[in-house]
Each structure stands twice: as C-alpha cells, then as structure tokens.
Amino acid sequence: MVPANAPDDIGLDLTACDREPIHIPGAIQPHGLLLVADASSGRVVAGAGALESRLAADWFGSDLSTLIAQDVGTLLADQGDRGGTIVAAPMQGIAERFDVTIHRSGDHLLVELEPVEAEPATAAHMLGLLNAMATGFERASNLQALCERAATAFRQLTGFDRVMVYRFLDDEAGRVMAEDRTPELGTFLNHHFPASDIPKQARALYVRNRTRTIPRIDYVPAVLRPAGFETIDLSDVALRSVSPIHLRYLSNMGVAASASISIVKDGLLWGMIACHHGSPRGLTPDIRAASATLASGLARQIRAKEEAETYRERLRLRAAEDAVIPKLATDPAPRSIVTALRDDLRRMLDGDGFAYVEGSIVDTDGVCPPEDDILDLAAWARTRGGIEPFATHELPSAFPRARAYSARASGVLALPLIDEGAMLLWFRAEHREEVEWAGNPHKAVTVDPNAVLTPRSSFESWTQAVSGRSRRWTREEIEAAHRLRRAFHDAYVNQRLRLLNVDLQRTLADKDALIAQKDVLMKEVNHRVQNSLQLVAAFLSLQAKSSDDAKVKEHLAEAQARLAAVALVHRRLYRDDQVESVDLSRYIEELAGDMKTSLGDDWASQMTLDLAPVLVATDRAVNIGLVLTELVINASKYAYRGQAGPIEIILEQHRNRLRLIVADHGIGKSGSRVGFGSRMMTAIVAGLSGEIEHDDNMPGLRVILTAPIDAGR
C-alpha cells in the first residue's frame, strides 16, 4: 500500500487499494469449507474448498439441514429478527470435526465449516482467563500502561510470536502503542505506519467483522463453484480469502501467519490488535470469540482511561479559570486586567508565550515573536476565526510568514475580544520530533504507471524529522478558550450595566430634586389658593348676612357650598404624596367622607359607596371630583325635598372608560332646572370628553357620567 500524501512524482493511482472489492473475493482460505444455500428452499447451490473429500461427495443440491446434521430452520427461528451470525453445533465430516457458523447474505445462507484441531478450552477455564486479563486492564494507571497489558494478554491468549496494539491517529496513519514479542524478533514499538497500509474498505470490514485470521499466507485460494457466485458478499465470513496485495505485504514483513482483532470504541475503529507468527498458525473459533470479548473489554477501558484524562484536564482548566475569571470584574479596562493577569492567562492554556493586541498596542509575556510579527499574525487570525477562537499546531503551514519565527511560535491559539476590539494570543514553541516509520512511506511503489500495484517491500526503521509543529491544542483547552471569551464578554456587559446604572442613579437623583422643587412650588400655590378661597368664602358669607332677599341668600349659600367643595378638592389632591396620577376610587372615598361631615350625620348614614380602583390623571380627577360634588349637592337639595335619604355613589371601569354613578330613591327628576351648577357641570363634562345620562332609578334619579380614562382617548 502507499500513503495518501506521497510525493507528486509518483504516477500510479494511489487510491487503487481503496477501490479493491475485498468483500467479494469469490474464494475462501482452503483450511476450511464454505456452503452456499438458497435461503427459501434450504438447498445447497454452491460451495468452496475440498468438500468432496472432507464433507460429502454429493454435497451439491443436498438439503442443508441434512448435510450439517441439524435443523437450520429451527436455528434461524431461534435467532428471530436479531440477525447476525449463528453459531451452530459442531458436526462430523468424513475424517474430521468442524465448527459450524451460519451467516445471511441476501437470498443465501453462508455456512462456514472450520476444522476442530484440538479440544477447545472449557468455559470455566476461558472465563477465568478472561476475567484475570480484564482485571489487569482495570488496574492499569493510564492509557499507555493499559496498552502494554493488552499486548501481553493477547499474546498469552493467541500464542503468536508478536502481538502489537496499533492505534489510528488523526491523519489515519497508525502507531504501535505497545508490543509483546519473542526476544529474537526486531521491534516495531512506537513505529508509524502510513494510512494507506490499511485501505478504507478494509477498515470498514474491521468494524463489521471484529476478528480475522490467516493461518498461512502462502495458501492457494479455494474458489466458489460452480461459476456465477463470484460476487456473493463474504463480509461476515471468517474464511474469506484475503487480498493478494495484503498477502504480499505480509510476506514482505517476513510473516507466515497473522491475525487481527478490532478495537471498536463507540462504533468507531480506534485501533487493532495485530498478531504475527513466523510459521503457520491459526485461531480457532473459540479463541476468536474470546479475543473479540477481551477486545470489547479493552475498548471500554480505553474509553474510561481517555475520559479520566479528559476529566483531569477539565478540572485543571476549571481551577485556572476560577483563579482568573473573578478578577475580570475588578477593572473596567481589559488591557489593565490582562496586563495584571497575563502570566495566569499564559499558564491557564499551557502556552510558552502570551500576547494582548489592541490596535497597535502589544503586551507580551513569556516566549513570543517580535511585536511587528505579532501585529501581522493578529490581523491574519482575525480573518480565520471570526468571533470564535482559532487554533493550530502547524502555524507555518497555515501562515507561511510564520516560518521566520517558528522556533518561538509554531502553534497559536487566537481569541478575539470583539467588544473591546482586542485579541489574545497564546503561543507554543516548535516541538521538533523524529517519527519512526516502519519503512520509508514515500517509497511505497514504483513510478511506472503500467506496473501492477504492489505493497512496499521494506519495513526497516526509517526516521523522519518533523519541524514547524508545536504541541497540539487539546479539545478541552479550546473549550476553555470559548468560556474565557464568554467571560470577557460578560465582564464587558456587566461593566456597561454598571455605568448605565450610575447614569440612571444620577438621572433619578436629578429627577428627585426637580420633584422636590415642584412639591415646594405646589405647596406655595396650594397655600395661596386656599387663602384666596377663604377670602371669597368670607366675602360671600358677609353678603348673605347683609342681604334681606331670601332668593339672594339661597344663591349665595349654594355658591358658598360649591366654593367649599372646590377647596376640598384642591386640598385633597395637592398633598405631599400626590404625583401625576391618582387612584380615583381612593380619592372619591376621601371626598365622600368630607361631604358626609359637611352634610351632617343624617346624610352620612344614608350615603353608600361601591368603588372600583381606577387610575386617572390628576387634572381629570379634579374635574371628576367637582362633578361628583355638584351631583351630591343636587341630590341633597331636591331628591327628598330637603330631608335626608339614601344616596349611592358607584365607580366602574369598562375597558378604557370609566362610569361614575350617583343614584337616589327620591322623587326623581322634576322640571328642567338649568342653573349655574348645571351649566358648570356641563362645561366640565365636555372638557372630560364625556357625557351625562339621567335615568329613572324607579324610584328616584340615576345620573351616569361616562368618560375616557385617558385624556387622549
């Protein structure tokens, strides 16, 4: 196989391996047998391997249940809708016993027959062995120790000369994490293998079929017969013949037999257990099943170790955040905050250097590029990440001008502070390393485009010097950068709110001062109005005493009563606690109390109130109070011919209008008197944009004032 990143001068199509249909090889490995039966009829329609000499001479066309000596229909029924592989009971061939495994493939049943070379281990022995190995996995302190224990355990289980724990990396290349081998073999520990060594379709099969074995690589494939079954899908078949390219690959490694067990974590291929042997060696079905079970347990432990490491990293970052973020609220200027905390910020994300950039201002801490280069880098980073953090551990590849200072900054994490128009930059110095490859990955194939695709032939250790890279930024560090950006934004917002609150408090203080001045003025106006009303009332009283005309005295007495009502209205409304609007129900209740006092106890006991709360403007309340006073005066004068009687005062709200009702049970409306009071009340009602209705109260008179609550409606 060849790497996907091989030099451009290789003319061969390097993706040919990825297109090889390895799931339909049309043949099996000859150490076993394969039967293909029609799923509906149960008749054997094809097969592969030495069926005549090892199973039955008349196998073709036979009933599958009869041929393998068990009821296939019952096995399928027991399986139900679960699908997958069915492990049937072993059967006796002509001269050997076979383990029987049944798979579905479209309209066919595929039956694998693998020879039983020795008595399988008892369930108790196998379970005890697996339990001891799983316990060893649990006791591993970290991922590397876990992989080392896994290599030892799988070699003990399989008996192969070399067992490697192989992990796929982010670029799909692989690295040998751990190895257990016989002393005379060379080591592949820590060696890298290019991604092309395991093609994409092979990786997909490793997820679907978790164990694979090649007992000997120099076998001659046993083809499916008769012709016409070459394209049947053998993905689930353990006996499936292997790609000749892969066999050549193993031969070039000096391997005589191999096996692989997939490590599948969360449905994805995390890595593999690769087993090599110097002489022919297979894995029996029971050992393969045990290996798959052990690999599942290993995958769970890998996830647990990775999650534990992630948790520890998050705890470290949270602790660093807790030391930094509360301090953001202590100073309104981000530059002064960052300057004070720049060492803490640099350590928080494990940077070798840190810089704060705002306009042409640059503040640095630790190992950083020159200031002009930092400004240039910040301008470029703004175009990459937008408002989100941007991180790379290969800065010279993404930003070629950074090669000039790659020793100081081969990695960068850029965090824009949009509110302040600034940027935070963390730098990581170049981390030079030498990567050991199992052979030169750039010399995998010949340049001849007409040549047959062949795998690379050399697996001698080949060292590649890697430069222009830093330590990788972890996902947890990038998440911490996101949280830090939000913390700066929250600090900015909170600071703005504090400033707005200060302005609001200042505005409220100014308003309170104006209100206080207004109250002083209103008190002065009220005092002068009250004095004027008292003078007018005294003048009317003197006029009434000096007049001998009874009619004149009556008119002067009414005028004096109305003047007293006006004084009362004014006194009630312009008290210290009054503002722009008042509760009309409360005001009418107080006004009625004063009128009860002025009319006497006989009237006070007859006056009832039913008031709904209605909020109205102060000037409208003054006019409504005058109308109420006039209506009560009229009722006291005319309803009961000068005697005391029931008077009802009702206040209601209907949507955006109010209704004030004054009702009595007297003689009702008589005549059409239009005096000064009536004309004044008509003018006031017009000013309220309202109307007055006079209804028969049966008995008595019911006067209804209807007006908008707000002046503009």
C-alpha positions in Angstrom: 0.0 0.0 0.0 1.1 3.6 -0.4 0.4 6.7 1.6 -2.2 9.3 0.5 0.4 12.1 1.0 3.1 10.5 -1.2 5.2 12.9 -3.5 3.5 14.2 -6.6 6.1 12.4 -8.9 4.5 9.0 -8.3 2.4 8.5 -11.3 0.4 5.4 -10.2 -3.1 5.9 -8.9 -2.5 5.6 -5.2 -6.2 5.0 -4.4 -6.4 1.7 -6.2 -6.2 -0.2 -2.9 -9.2 1.7 -1.6 -11.2 0.5 -4.6 -10.3 -3.2 -4.4 -13.5 -5.2 -3.7 -12.1 -7.2 -0.9 -15.6 -8.2 0.4 -16.4 -10.2 -2.8 -13.2 -12.2 -3.4 -15.0 -15.1 -4.9 -12.9 -17.5 -2.8 -12.0 -18.7 0.7 -8.9 -19.8 2.5 -8.5 -23.5 2.0 -8.2 -24.6 5.6 -12.0 -24.5 5.9 -15.1 -25.2 3.8 -18.0 -23.0 2.7 -21.5 -24.0 1.7 -23.9 -21.6 0.0 -27.6 -22.5 0.3 -30.8 -20.9 -1.0 -32.5 -19.3 2.0 -36.0 -20.2 0.9 -35.5 -23.9 -0.2 -32.6 -24.8 2.0 -30.8 -26.4 -0.9 -27.0 -26.1 -1.3 -26.4 -24.2 -4.5 -22.6 -23.5 -4.3 -19.5 -24.2 -2.2 -15.8 -23.7 -1.8 -13.0 -25.9 -0.6 -12.4 -29.7 -0.7 -16.0 -30.5 0.0 -16.0 -33.9 -1.7 -13.0 -35.3 0.2 -13.8 -33.7 3.6 -17.6 -33.4 3.8 -19.7 -35.3 1.3 -19.3 -36.3 -2.4 -22.9 -35.4 -3.1 -22.9 -32.0 -1.4 -24.2 -30.1 -4.3 -28.0 -29.8 -4.3 -28.3 -31.5 -0.9 -30.6 -30.3 1.8 -28.5 -28.0 4.1 -30.1 -29.3 7.3 -29.3 -32.9 6.3 -25.8 -32.0 5.2 -24.8 -30.4 8.5 -26.9 -32.7 10.6 -29.0 -30.1 12.3 -32.3 -28.2 11.7 -31.3 -24.9 10.1 -34.9 -23.7 10.1 -35.1 -24.0 13.9 -31.8 -22.2 14.3 -33.0 -19.3 12.2 -36.3 -19.2 14.0 -34.5 -19.1 17.4 -32.4 -16.2 16.0 -35.6 -14.3 15.1 -35.1 -10.7 13.9 -31.8 -10.2 15.7 -29.9 -11.2 12.5 -26.1 -11.6 12.7 -24.1 -14.8 13.0 -25.5 -18.1 14.3 -23.0 -20.4 16.0 -24.4 -23.9 15.4 -23.4 -27.2 17.0 -20.1 -28.9 15.7 -20.5 -31.7 13.1 -18.6 -34.7 11.9 -17.1 -34.7 8.5 -15.6 -37.6 6.6 -12.4 -37.7 8.8 -12.6 -34.6 11.0 -14.9 -32.5 13.1 -16.0 -29.0 12.1 -17.2 -25.9 13.9 -20.3 -24.6 12.2 -21.1 -20.9 11.7 -24.1 -19.6 9.7 -24.5 -16.2 8.1 -27.1 -14.5 5.9 -26.1 -12.8 2.7 -29.0 -11.5 0.7 -31.1 -14.5 -0.5 -28.4 -17.0 0.6 -27.2 -18.7 3.7 -23.5 -19.0 4.1 -22.2 -21.9 6.3 -18.6 -21.9 7.4 -17.0 -25.2 8.4 -13.7 -24.8 10.2 -11.8 -27.9 11.4 -11.5 -28.5 15.1 -7.8 -29.0 15.6 -8.0 -29.8 19.3 -10.4 -29.9 22.2 -11.5 -26.3 23.0 -10.8 -24.9 26.4 -13.7 -25.4 28.9 -16.0 -22.4 29.5 -14.8 -22.2 33.1 -11.1 -22.1 32.1 -11.8 -19.5 29.4 -13.9 -17.3 31.7 -11.3 -17.4 34.4 -8.6 -16.4 32.0 -10.6 -13.5 30.5 -11.6 -12.3 34.0 -7.9 -12.2 35.1 -6.9 -10.3 32.0 -9.9 -7.9 32.4 -8.9 -7.3 36.0 -5.4 -6.4 34.8 -6.8 -3.9 32.4 -8.8 -2.2 35.2 -5.6 -1.8 37.3 -3.7 0.0 34.6 -2.9 3.5 35.7 -3.1 5.2 32.3 -3.7 4.5 28.6 -0.1 3.5 27.8 0.0 1.0 30.7 -3.3 -0.4 29.5 -2.0 -0.9 26.0 1.1 -2.7 27.4 -1.0 -5.0 29.5 -3.3 -5.7 26.5 -0.3 -6.7 24.3 0.8 -9.2 26.9 -2.7 -10.6 27.4 -3.5 -11.1 23.7 -0.2 -12.8 23.1 -0.9 -15.2 26.0 -4.4 -15.8 24.6 -3.4 -16.3 20.9 0.1 -17.7 21.2 1.5 -15.6 18.4 5.2 -14.6 18.2 4.4 -10.9 18.0 1.4 -9.0 19.3 1.0 -5.2 18.7 -1.5 -2.7 20.0 -2.0 -0.5 17.0 -3.8 2.9 17.3 -5.1 5.0 14.5 -4.0 8.7 14.6 -5.9 11.8 13.5 -4.3 11.7 10.0 -5.4 8.0 9.7 -1.8 6.8 10.0 -1.2 4.2 12.7 1.2 4.0 15.6 2.3 0.9 17.6 1.4 1.8 21.2 2.6 -1.4 22.8 4.2 -4.7 21.7 4.9 -8.1 23.2 7.2 -10.4 21.2 9.7 -13.2 21.3 13.2 -11.8 22.0 14.8 -12.7 18.7 12.3 -10.5 16.7 13.0 -6.9 16.0 10.7 -4.3 17.4 8.0 -2.2 15.8 7.3 -0.3 19.1 6.4 3.4 18.5 6.8 2.9 14.8 4.3 4.6 12.5 2.5 3.0 9.5 1.0 5.1 6.7 -2.8 5.3 6.4 -2.6 3.5 3.0 -1.3 0.3 4.7 -5.0 -0.3 5.8 -7.3 0.8 3.0 -10.7 2.4 3.8 -12.8 -0.6 2.8 -10.6 -2.8 5.0 -11.2 -0.5 8.0 -15.0 -0.8 7.4 -14.8 -4.6 7.4 -12.7 -4.5 10.6 -15.7 -2.8 12.3 -18.2 -5.3 10.9 -16.1 -8.4 11.4 -14.1 -8.0 14.6 -11.6 -10.9 14.2 -9.6 -12.1 11.2 -7.1 -14.9 10.9 -4.7 -16.0 8.1 -3.2 -19.3 9.2 -0.7 -19.3 6.4 -0.1 -16.6 3.9 1.1 -18.9 1.1 -2.3 -20.6 0.6 -4.0 -21.2 -2.8 -7.5 -19.7 -2.7 -10.4 -22.1 -2.9 -12.8 -20.5 -5.4 -16.6 -20.7 -5.2 -18.1 -23.2 -7.5 -20.0 -23.5 -9.8 -19.4 -20.3 -11.7 -21.8 -17.4 -11.1 -21.3 -16.9 -7.4 -18.1 -14.8 -7.6 -19.9 -11.7 -6.5 -21.6 -13.0 -3.4 -20.8 -10.8 -0.3 -18.5 -12.6 2.1 -18.0 -9.7 4.5 -19.1 -11.7 7.6 -17.2 -14.9 6.6 -14.1 -15.6 8.6 -12.7 -17.9 5.9 -12.9 -15.1 3.3 -9.9 -15.1 1.0 -7.6 -12.1 1.6 -6.4 -9.6 -1.0 -3.2 -10.8 -2.7 -1.8 -7.4 -2.1 -2.2 -7.9 1.6 -0.6 -11.3 1.4 2.4 -9.8 -0.4 2.5 -7.1 2.2 2.8 -9.7 5.0 5.3 -11.7 3.0 7.5 -8.6 2.7 7.3 -8.3 6.5 8.6 -11.9 6.9 5.3 -13.1 8.4 4.0 -16.6 7.8 0.6 -16.2 9.6 -1.3 -13.3 11.0 -4.5 -12.5 12.9 -6.2 -9.2 13.8 -8.7 -8.2 16.5 -10.5 -4.9 16.1 -10.7 -2.4 18.9 -14.0 -0.6 18.3 -14.8 2.3 20.7 -18.2 4.0 20.4 -18.8 2.4 17.0 -15.5 3.7 15.5 -12.3 1.8 14.8 -9.9 3.0 17.5 -7.2 0.6 16.7 -6.3 -3.1 16.3 -4.6 -6.0 17.9 -2.2 -7.2 15.2 -0.7 -10.7 15.6 2.2 -12.0 13.6 3.8 -15.5 13.6 6.9 -16.9 11.9 5.2 -20.2 11.0 1.7 -21.3 10.1 -0.7 -20.7 12.9 -4.5 -20.2 13.1 -7.1 -19.0 15.6 -9.9 -21.5 16.4 -13.4 -20.1 16.6 -13.5 -20.3 20.4 -10.2 -18.3 20.7 -11.5 -15.8 18.2 -14.7 -15.3 20.2 -12.7 -14.9 23.4 -10.4 -12.4 21.7 -13.4 -10.4 20.5 -14.8 -10.4 24.0 -11.5 -9.3 25.5 -11.2 -6.6 22.8 -14.6 -5.2 23.8 -13.5 -5.0 27.4 -10.3 -3.3 26.3 -12.3 -0.8 24.3 -14.4 0.1 27.4 -11.2 0.5 29.5 -9.7 2.7 26.8 -12.8 4.9 26.9 -12.6 5.0 30.7 -8.9 6.0 30.7 -9.5 8.7 28.0 -12.5 10.1 29.8 -10.5 10.1 33.1 -7.7 12.0 31.4 -10.2 14.4 29.9 -11.8 14.9 33.3 -8.4 15.7 34.9 -7.6 18.2 32.1 -11.0 19.9 32.6 -10.5 20.1 36.3 -7.1 21.7 35.8 -8.6 24.2 33.4 -11.6 25.0 35.6 -9.3 25.6 38.5 -7.2 28.0 36.4 -10.5 29.7 35.2 -11.7 30.1 38.8 -8.4 31.9 39.6 -8.7 34.3 36.6 -12.4 34.9 35.7 -13.5 36.5 39.1 -10.7 39.1 38.6 -12.2 40.3 35.3 -14.9 42.2 37.2 -12.4 44.2 39.2 -11.2 46.6 36.5 -13.3 48.2 33.7 -10.3 48.3 31.2 -9.5 44.9 29.6 -5.9 45.9 28.9 -5.2 46.6 32.6 -6.9 43.3 33.5 -4.9 41.3 31.0 -1.6 43.1 32.0 -2.2 42.1 35.6 -3.2 38.5 34.7 -1.1 37.8 31.7 1.1 35.2 33.5 -2.0 33.4 34.8 -3.6 33.5 31.4 -0.5 32.1 29.7 -0.3 29.2 32.2 -4.0 28.6 32.0 -3.8 27.3 28.4 -0.2 26.0 28.8 1.3 28.5 26.4 5.0 29.2 26.1 4.1 32.8 25.3 1.1 35.2 25.5 0.3 38.5 23.9 -2.5 41.0 24.2 -3.1 43.1 21.0 -5.3 46.1 20.8 -4.9 48.4 17.8 -1.1 49.0 17.6 -0.6 48.1 21.3 1.1 44.8 22.1 1.7 43.4 25.7 3.6 40.2 25.9 4.5 37.5 28.4 6.9 34.5 28.0 8.5 33.5 24.7 6.8 35.4 21.9 7.6 36.6 18.3 8.6 40.2 17.7 5.9 42.8 18.1 5.6 43.6 14.4 5.1 39.9 13.7 2.5 39.6 16.4 0.5 42.5 14.9 0.8 40.8 11.5 -0.3 37.5 12.9 -3.2 39.1 14.8 -4.5 40.7 11.6 -4.3 37.3 9.8 -6.0 35.5 12.7 -9.0 37.8 12.6 -9.7 36.7 9.1 -9.7 33.0 10.1 -11.7 32.6 13.2 -14.3 35.4 13.1 -15.6 35.8 16.6 -14.6 32.2 17.6 -11.2 31.0 18.9 -8.8 29.8 16.2 -6.1 27.2 17.0 -3.4 25.4 15.0 -0.3 23.4 16.0 1.1 23.9 12.5 1.2 27.6 12.1 3.9 27.8 9.4 1.8 25.5 7.2 -1.3 27.7 7.6 0.6 31.1 7.7 3.9 30.9 5.7 5.2 34.2 7.1 5.3 32.5 10.5 8.3 30.3 9.4 10.5 33.2 10.3 9.7 32.8 14.0 8.6 29.1 14.0 11.1 28.3 16.8 9.1 30.6 19.1 5.6 30.1 17.7 4.8 27.0 15.7 1.4 26.8 17.4 -1.0 29.6 18.1 -4.5 29.9 19.8 -6.1 33.2 18.9 -9.0 34.6 21.0 -10.7 37.7 19.6 -12.4 40.1 22.1 -15.0 41.6 19.8 -16.4 44.0 22.4 -13.0 45.6 23.1 -11.6 45.3 19.6 -8.7 43.3 21.0 -7.2 39.9 20.6 -5.5 37.4 23.0 -2.8 35.2 21.5 -1.2 32.1 23.1 2.0 30.7 21.5 3.6 27.3 21.6 7.2 26.9 20.6 8.3 24.5 17.9 8.4 20.9 19.1 10.9 19.1 16.9 10.5 15.3 16.9 11.7 12.3 15.0 8.9 10.0 13.8 10.0 6.4 13.2 8.2 4.7 10.3 8.2 1.0 9.5 9.9 1.7 6.2 10.0 4.9 4.1 6.4 5.8 3.5 7.3 7.8 0.4 8.9 4.9 -1.4 6.0 2.5 -1.5 5.5 2.0 -5.2 7.4 2.4 -8.5 6.9 5.2 -10.8 5.9 3.0 -13.8 2.2 3.6 -14.4 1.9 0.3 -16.2 3.2 -1.7 -13.3 0.9 -4.0 -11.2 0.1 -2.4 -7.8 2.3 -3.9 -5.2 2.9 -3.1 -1.5 6.1 -1.7 -0.1 8.8 -4.2 0.5 10.9 -2.5 3.1 9.9 -2.3 6.8 13.2 -1.2 8.2 13.0 1.6 10.6 13.0 4.9 8.7 13.3 8.2 10.7 11.5 11.4 9.6 12.4 14.7 11.2 9.3 16.8 11.8 9.6 20.5 12.3 7.2 23.5 12.2 4.9 21.9 14.7 4.1 22.5 18.3 2.3 20.5 21.0 -1.4 20.1 20.0 -4.1 22.2 21.5 -6.5 19.8 23.2 -10.2 20.0 22.7 -10.6 20.9 26.4 -8.2 23.8 26.0 -10.2 25.1 23.1 -13.4 24.8 25.1 -11.7 26.7 27.9 -10.9 29.5 25.4 -14.6 29.6 24.4 -15.5 30.0 28.1 -12.9 32.7 28.6 -14.2 34.6 25.6 -17.7 34.5 27.1 -16.3 35.6 30.5 -14.7 38.7 28.9 -17.9 39.4 27.1 -19.9 39.0 30.4 -17.4 41.3 32.2 -17.8 43.9 29.4 -21.6 43.7 29.6 -21.6 43.9 33.4 -19.3 46.9 33.3 -21.6 48.6 30.8 -24.5 47.9 33.0 -22.7 49.3 36.0 -22.0 52.5 34.0 -25.6 52.7 32.9 -26.8 52.2 36.5 -24.6 55.0 37.6 -26.0 57.3 34.9 -29.5 56.1 35.8 -29.0 56.8 39.5 -27.7 60.3 38.6 -30.7 60.9 36.4 -33.1 59.7 39.2 -31.3 62.0 41.7 -31.8 64.9 39.3 -35.5 63.9 38.9 -36.0 63.7 42.7 -34.5 67.2 43.1 -36.9 68.5 40.4 -39.8 66.8 42.1 -38.8 68.2 45.4 -38.7 71.7 43.8 -42.1 71.1 42.3 -43.6 70.0 45.6 -42.3 73.2 47.2 -43.9 75.2 44.4 -47.2 73.2 44.7 -47.4 73.8 48.4 -46.9 77.5 47.9 -49.6 77.5 45.2 -52.0 75.5 47.3 -51.4 77.8 50.3 -52.2 80.9 48.2 -55.3 79.2 46.6 -56.6 78.2 50.0 -56.1 81.7 51.3 -57.9 83.1 48.2 -60.8 80.7 48.6 -61.2 81.5 52.2 -61.3 85.2 51.4 -64.0 84.6 48.8 -66.0 82.4 51.1 -65.8 85.1 53.9 -67.0 87.7 51.4 -70.0 85.5 50.3 -70.9 84.9 53.9 -70.9 88.7 54.6 -73.0 89.3 51.5 -75.6 86.7 52.6 -75.8 88.2 56.1 -76.3 91.7 54.8 -79.0 90.8 52.2 -82.7 90.8 53.1 -83.7 89.0 49.9 -84.3 85.2 50.6 -83.6 84.3 47.0 -80.3 86.0 47.0 -79.4 84.4 50.3 -80.2 81.0 48.8 -78.0 81.6 45.8 -75.1 82.9 47.9 -75.4 79.8 50.2 -75.1 77.4 47.1 -72.1 79.4 45.8 -70.5 79.1 49.2 -71.1 75.3 49.3 -69.6 74.9 45.8 -66.6 77.0 46.8 -66.1 74.8 49.9 -66.2 71.7 47.6 -63.6 73.3 45.3 -61.4 74.0 48.3 -61.8 70.4 49.5 -60.9 69.0 46.0 -57.8 71.2 45.9 -56.8 70.3 49.4 -57.2 66.6 48.8 -55.3 66.4 45.5 -52.3 68.6 46.2 -50.9 66.8 49.3 -47.3 65.7 49.7 -47.9 62.2 48.4 -49.6 63.2 45.1 -47.9 62.7 41.8 -49.0 62.8 38.1 -51.9 60.3 38.6 -54.1 59.2 41.5 -56.4 56.3 42.4 -59.8 57.7 41.7 -61.6 55.3 44.0 -59.5 56.3 47.0 -59.9 60.0 46.2 -63.7 59.7 45.9 -63.8 57.8 49.2 -62.0 60.6 51.0 -64.0 63.2 49.2 -67.3 61.5 50.2 -66.1 61.3 53.8 -65.6 65.1 53.8 -69.0 65.6 52.2 -70.6 63.4 54.9 -69.1 65.6 57.5 -70.3 68.8 55.9 -73.8 67.5 55.2 -74.3 66.1 58.8 -74.8 62.8 60.4 -78.3 62.2 58.9 -76.9 62.2 55.4 -73.7 60.4 56.4 -75.6 57.3 57.5 -77.5 57.2 54.2 -74.5 57.6 51.8 -73.1 54.3 50.4 -70.0 53.7 48.2 -69.2 50.9 45.6 -65.9 51.9 44.0 -63.6 50.0 41.6 -59.9 51.1 41.5 -59.3 53.3 38.5 -56.0 55.2 37.9 -56.5 58.6 36.3 -54.5 61.8 35.7 -54.6 64.3 38.5 -56.2 67.1 36.4 -59.0 64.7 35.3 -59.6 63.7 39.0 -60.1 67.4 39.9 -62.9 67.8 37.3 -64.5 64.4 38.2 -64.5 65.5 41.9 -66.2 68.7 41.0 -68.9 66.8 39.0 -69.4 64.4 42.0 -69.7 67.3 44.4 -72.4 69.0 42.2 -74.4 65.8 41.8 -74.4 65.1 45.6 -75.4 68.7 46.3 -78.3 68.5 43.8 -79.4 65.1 45.3 -79.3 66.5 48.9 -81.4 69.6 47.8 -84.0 68.1 45.5 -84.3 64.3 45.8 -86.0 64.2 49.2 -87.4 67.8 49.5 -84.7 68.8 51.9 -84.9 65.7 54.1 -82.0 63.1 54.4 -82.3 60.0 52.2 -80.2 57.2 50.6 -77.5 58.3 48.1 -75.4 55.7 46.2 -72.0 56.5 44.7 -70.7 53.9 42.2 -67.4 53.9 40.2 -66.9 51.3 37.4 -64.3 50.6 34.7 -65.3 49.3 31.3 -62.2 48.7 29.1 -60.7 52.2 28.6 -63.7 54.2 30.0 -65.0 54.9 33.5 -68.5 55.3 34.8 -69.4 57.4 37.8 -73.0 56.9 39.0 -74.9 58.9 41.7 -78.3 57.5 42.4 -81.1 58.3 44.9 -84.5 56.9 45.7 -86.3 60.2 45.9 -88.9 62.0 43.8 -87.0 61.7 40.6 -86.3 64.4 38.0 -88.8 67.2 38.1 -88.8 70.2 35.8 -85.8 71.3 33.8 -83.8 73.4 36.0 -80.7 75.0 34.4 -78.8 76.9 37.0 -75.2 77.9 37.5 -74.3 74.4 38.8 -75.8 72.6 35.8 -74.0 74.9 33.3 -70.7 74.5 35.2 -71.1 70.7 35.2 -71.9 70.6 31.5 -68.8 72.5 30.7 -66.6 70.2 32.9 -68.1 67.0 31.3 -67.4 68.4 27.9 -63.8 69.1 29.0 -63.5 65.4 30.0 -64.8 64.3 26.5 -67.6 62.5 28.4 -71.4 62.5 28.6 -74.0 62.5 31.3 -77.2 60.4 31.3 -80.3 60.8 33.5 -82.1 57.5 34.1 -85.1 56.6 36.1 -84.0 54.7 39.2 -87.5 53.5 40.0 -87.9 55.4 42.3 -85.5 58.2 42.2 -82.9 59.5 39.7 -79.8 57.8 38.4 -77.2 60.1 37.0 -74.3 58.5 35.0 -71.1 60.2 34.0 -69.2 58.2 31.3 -65.7 59.5 30.2 -62.4 58.1 28.8 -59.8 57.2 31.5 -57.1 58.9 29.5 -57.4 62.3 28.0 -56.3 61.3 24.6 -58.9 58.5 24.1 
